[in-house]
Amino acid sequence: MDGREPMSSVDRAWLLMDDPKNPMVINGLWIFRERLRYEHVLAVLEERLLIHERFRQRVVQERGAFGPRSFWQTDPEFDLRAHVGRMVLPSPGDMETLNRTVAGLLTVPLDMNLPLWRFTLIEGFGGGSAFFGRIHHCIGDGAALVRVLLALTDESAEAARPVTDPAAGHPPVRNTLPPPIQVGARPGAAKLPAAREGARERANPLALTVRGGQMAGRFIAVLAKLALMKTDDKTAFKGEVGVGKVVAWSEGIPLDDVKFVKDTMGATVNDVLVAAMAGALRRYVESRGDDPEGKEIRAMVPVDIRAPDDTKLTNRFALVYLPLPIGTANPIERLFATKRRMDAIKRSPEALVTYQAIAGLGVVSDRVARRVRGYYADKVSAVLTNVPGPPRKLYFAGKPLDTIVFWVPQSGSIGVGISIFSYAGLVNIGLITDRGLAPDPETIIAAFQAEFENLLRLARLRAGPGKGNGESDTRGGFASNAD
């Protein structure tokens, strides 16, 4: 059939992880101090997004002789305007109003009869605009989608290619893709918390062979660990989830400060940020009248296993389970505990095992896949992901892009999503929580900022007078897994 192609088992697995209470949809927000024009936004998307056929394709499913199958099929009635909404932010048009509006938008299910994405231009946020996007995870992972979305931008207002107003009857050309914007060593590459250069040696799991009995034994140990993993400790973050969500995001933290802490403490950028978040979650548990001593909560962490030259729009990542040491009161001890646990995961074949397990879910029945999903979602309290972005300010539709934040989807009974994104020398944290479990995520964001400031203060004390005031080496880019 014309315009139809089979969906990979891994992409289908992410489709099956959808849940009415936790849609498997990646949500992102771009903030502009100037006003965007709707027609200009349409023109950029027509020219640069729709060159990827996936954004014109809907999902169709059928039952074959060997089980259920899913396909990508071109939507014969595709209409760009049906995927790009427009609204005015209610008064007073401040951050709180924007967060409430976004929380409402991200609970609306995507129409399964259409291509699984939708953008909304939000006008009236201060003197500028906000551009909110939703893309189903079955279309691609963070690395793939960051590359696609960055291709919508330019490095300067002058570099922006002229766009034609579609209303004028002269649609722009769609047959060329702008060169990818260089964002450090690898354009748009997701450098996720549990990965390191050693994981890149496992970049193609289909080509990897298990070498010898020792490796086979490690695989068996990982399978046993996953099968015997207990339900996560009961805290404010664990419980029945509902449809209602709330979101918050942080002010930018200078990446230079994060790198100073990691250099001084002998950790990585990811260690520092995750340890600060563990401290923030500890504070929140205490504020809810619970005692965090001796407790830990697990985070499900995506690991990028994409080969360096792999730019296909699909999912190429695995999941690992990271215990967050919220029961450790001392911030330095908590940082080192975080580092030990992350290092242990990096040395483990856990990512490869879970990738193969995810692929397996894509070929079983929907009922079996959802039962397995629910079993493993019950073992964790949060999803935590980290995607580095470009080191300098970008422009979209001719306007400077001020802030980028995104919210990672959760699965099944998971009620917390923690997203770290680096852009133009700053690190932003996006937090989404279940309204019934943690209705005030802004307090967790404030606690995270306080925890990081505490780590920075301790690092400056350790380094000595005059250190930690901007002298750290940024090496011209964003955090890599080796940082």
N, C-alpha and C positions, 0 to 999 in steps of 0.2 A: 504494500500500500504506500502511495506517495507520501513523503514527509513523515514516515513512521520508522522508529528504531527501538530495539529492545532496551529496557532499562537494566543497568548492571545490578547484580545481586546486592552490592553494598549500598547503592543509591536507593534500591527498593527497601532495604532494611530501615533506612532513615525515614522513608515514607511511612512504613508500618509503625514507627515509634510515635506517630501522631496520637494525640489524646485530646479530647474536648477540653480537659482542664489544663493541659500543657501542650499546646501545639508545637510541633517541631519546626519552628519558624525563627530565623535569625532577624533581629530587629536592630536598625541603626538610625542614628540621628546626626545630621549635619547642621551646624549653626552658622548663620551669616549675619554680620552686622549691617549689611545692606540688603535691599529688597530684591528678591529674584523675580523675574518675569515668567509667568506660567508658559507662554508660548516659546520662550527661549529654552526652558527646561525640556519641553516636549521635543524641540529640535535636537538638543544634545542627545537625548535618549534615543531618538529615531536614528541618529547618525552613528552613535557609538555603542549603545547597548544592544540594539536589535540586529547587529551584525552577528550576534550569537544566536543561532537558531533556537537554543534552549528556551529563550525568553519569548518565543512565539509558539512554543509547544505546550500542550496540556498532557496530563497523564491519563492513559486509558488502561483498563485492566480486564483480563479475561482468564478463564480457567482452561488450561491445556491438558493434554493427556498425562503430563508428568507433574501437574500441580499448577498453582496460580502463576500468572505472568503479568508483568507490567510493561508498558511501552510509552515512549515519547511520540506524540503525534501532533503535527502542525495544526494549529487552530485555524480552520478555513475562514472564520469570521473575526480574526484577531483585530482588536481596536486599541491602539495605544492609549487613547483617552480613558478607556474603561479601566486602565491600570494606573492612572495618574490622577489622583484626586486633588482637590483644592479646598481649603477652608480658612476661616479667619479665627485666630485664637481668641477665646472669650476674654473679656476685661477681667483683671487689669493687665493681662498679657505678660505676666512675670514668669519666673522659673517654676514656681509652684503650679501655676495654671498649665504651663507647658507639660510638666511631668504628669499631671492628672489627665491631660488630653492624650498624651502618648500611651499611658496605661490603658485608657479606654480603647484606643485604636488597636493595640496589640492583642486584645482579647477577641477581636472580630475574626471569625474563621475565614481563611482564604477559600474562594470558590473553586471547588475541585473540578468544575467543568471548564475552567479557564487556566491558562498558564499560571503557575503558582508563585506569583509575586505581585506586589502593589506598592506604589509610592504615594506620598501625600505632601503637597506643598502647603505649609502652615504659615500664613501671613499674620502680621500683627504681633510678633514677638519682639518687644522693644521697638526699635526703628528698623529692624531687619526681618529675616525670614528663618524658618526652620524647614528642613527637608527630611521627612521621615520615610524610611524604606523597610519593606518586609519581603524576605525571600525564603522560600521553603528550603530546608536543609537538604532535601533530596536533589536539588539542583547542583549544589556544590558545597565544599567546606570553606573554612576561613581563608586559606591560602588562595584558592581559586577565585573566590568572590572578591577578595581585596584587590586582586589583579584586575578583575573586570571593572570594579567600581572606580579604581584609580585611573583607569583609561578614560573615564568620563571627564577628568579634570585636566587642567593645564598648569604649567609652572609659573605663569604670569598672566596678567590681563592682556598684555600685548601679544602673548603667544597663542591666545585663544583663537581657534579658527573661526571665521565668520559662520554664523548660523542663520539659516533661512527661516522666516516665520511660516510655519505650516499653513496658517490661515490665509497666507497670500497666494496659496495654490502652487508653490514651488518647493516640494519636499526636498530635503537635503539628500546627498548621495549616501548610500549605506554599504558600499562595497569595499571600504578600506578601514583598517584598524590603526589608530594612532600608535606610534611606537610606545612601548611601556615606559612609564616614568621610573627612573632609577631610584630605588629607595634603599640605599646601602648596597650590600653585596648582591642581593637578590630581589628583584622587583616584586612587591606584594607577597613575599614569602612569610608565612606564619611561623614564627619561632616560638613554640609553645612550651609551657613550664616544665613538663616532664621529659623534654627532648634535649639532646646534646649531639655533638658531632658523631659520637659513636652510634647514635640512632640512625644517622644518615647512611651508615654503612648497611643498614637494613632497609634502605629506602624502597626497594622493590620487593614486597613480601612474596609475590608470586614466583620470583626467581631465586628466593632464598632457600637453601637446603639445610636441613638439620645435620650438623656435623658431629657424628660419634655419639656414643652412649652418654657422655657427660651433658651434651646439649639436650638430648632427649630427656634426661633426668630433670634438667631445669624446666623443660616444658611441662613435664608431669607435675612438678612442684607448683608451678603457676596455676595449672588447672585445678589442683587440689586446694590451693589458697582461695581461688575464686569460688569454688563449689562450697567450701566450708566457711566462707566469710559470714560473720554474724551481722544481724541487723544493727544499724548505727545506734550509738548512745542516744538516749532520749534527751532532747534539749528543746528550746523554743523553736528550733528549725525543723523539727521532725514531727509529723502529724498528718492528718487528713488535709489534702489540698483541695482548693476550689477553683472556680473560674476567675475570680477577681485577682488582679495583680496590681502591684505598686512598684514604681521605679524611682531611682535617684541616680545622680552621678556627681563626681567630685570635681573640684577645681583642679587645674593642672598642677602636677608635682614636677619640678625640674628634673629631667633625666640625669643631669650632671650630679645632683644631690644623691640620687639613687645609686649612681655608679661610685660616688665617693664612699657611701656606706659599704657597698659590696667589696671595693678595693681594700678598705680599712679592716673589714671583718673577715676577709678571705672567703667570701661567699659569691653568689651570682646575683645578677639583677633579679631574676625570678625568685631566688631564695628570699631576698629582702622584701619584695612586694608581697609574696605569699605569707611570710612571717608576720608582716604588719597586718594583713587581713586576718590571720589567725588571732592576733591580739585583739582586733576589733570585734570579732565574733565572740571572744571570751568576755569582753566588756558587755556586750549585748546580753549574753546569757546571764551574767551577774545582775544586770539591770532588771531582768525579768524575775529575779528572786531565786535563781537556780545557782547551785554551787558547781563551778566548772572543774574543780580540783580533781585530777586523776582522769579526766574525761578527754576524749578526742572525737572529732567528727570527721567523716570521710568526705573528700571531694572527688568527683569524677573529673579527670583531667584529660583533655584531648592531646594527642601526641602526633605531630606532623611526621608522616613517613613518606612524603612525596619526594621523588627523585628531583635533583636540582633542575633538570631540563623538562620536567613534567608540568605542562601548563593546561592540561585538559580540564574542562569544566565538569568536575565530578568530585567524589569524596575519596580522599586518600589520607585518612587519619585513623588512629586507633584510640582506645580509651584505657587509662590506668586509674588505679584507686590510690589516692594520696591521703593518709591520715593527717589531719591538721591538729597540732598540739595545743589545743585551747586550754588544756589542764596545766600548762606550764606558765607560771606567773612571771618569771624573770624574762624580760624581752630578749636579752642576749642568749640565754639558754634556749629560748623559743626559736630564735633564728638558727642556732646550730642544730637543734632537733629537726627543724624543717629541712635544713641542708642534708642531714644524714638520711632522712627519709626520701628526699628527692634523688639523692645520689644512688640509693639502693634501687630505686625504680629504673633509673637510667641504665644500670648494669643488668637489669632483668629483661628476659624476652617477653615480659607481660604484654607489651604493646603489640607484638606480632601475634600472640595468642588471641588477644581480644579482637584484632582486625579480622582474623580468620573466622572467629566466632560471629562477628557482625555480618560478614559475607554469608555465613551459613544461615543466618536469620532471614536473609533475602530470598531463600529458595524453599522455605517451609511454609506451612499454612499461616494465614493471618492470626488465627487463634493461638497457635503455638508460639509465634513470634511475640505476641503481646504478653503471653504468660511469662516468657523468659525475660522480656523487658521489665515487667513488673517485679520479678524476683530480684534482679540486680539493682533496680532503682531503689528498692527498699533498703539496700545496704549502705546508701549514702545520703547525705543531707544537702549537698550543693554540687553544682557544676562550676568549674573554675577554668577560665581560658585566657590566654595572653597572645595578642596579635600585634606585632610591631608595625608601625606605619611609616610614612615618609618623613624625612628629617627637616623638611621646610614647608612653609605655607603653600597651599595650592589654590587654584581658582576653578570655579564651576559656573558654567553659563556666564562667564565674564566677571563674576563676583568673588572676592576673597573668601575662602573657607576658613572660618575662625576655629571651630571646635568639632571634633569627631568623637562620638561615643556610640557604643553598641551594647546590646543585651543578648546574652547567649540563651538559647532555649533550654528548658529542663525536660526531663522525661518521666512519665509515670507519676510517682509520688514525691518527686524531688521538688522542694519549695524555694530554693535559693539559686540564683545564677549570678556569678561574679565574672565580670569581663574587664580585662586590662588592655588598653590601647595606647600606643605611643604615637604622638603626632607633633611635629615641629618643636622638638625639644622638651615636650611635656608628656606626662603620663596621666591618663584619665581612667577612673574606675567607674564602670557602669554596673549598677546593682538592681536586680529584679527579684522581688520576693512575693510569696503568696500572701494575699491580704489578711487571711485568717491566722497565719502563723507569725509573720513579722510585718505588721502594718506600717512601720515607720523606718524604712530603709535609710532615710537621711541620717538617722542617728548612728547607723553602722558606718556610713560614709564619713561622718564627723569623727568617729572613733578611729577609723583607718588613718585619717590624716593626722590625728593626735599620736597614734602609734608610730607612724613613720617619722614624725618630728622627734619623737623620743629616741628612735634608733639613730637619727641623724645627730642628735645632741650627744649621744653616747659615743658615736663614731668620732666626732670632733674631739671629745675628751681623750679618747684613746690615741688619736693622731697627734695631739699636741696643739699648742697655740698657733693661730693663723692658718690652720688647715680646714679644709671643707668649706671654703667660701668661694667656690667657683673654679678652683685650680684643677679639678679632676679632668682626666682625658676623655673626651667624648668620642674620639677616633672617627669623627665625621659621620656617624650613623647611629642607628638604633640598636637596642640590646639584641645581641645574638645569643644563641644557646650557650656559647662559651663564655659569655660575659658574667 
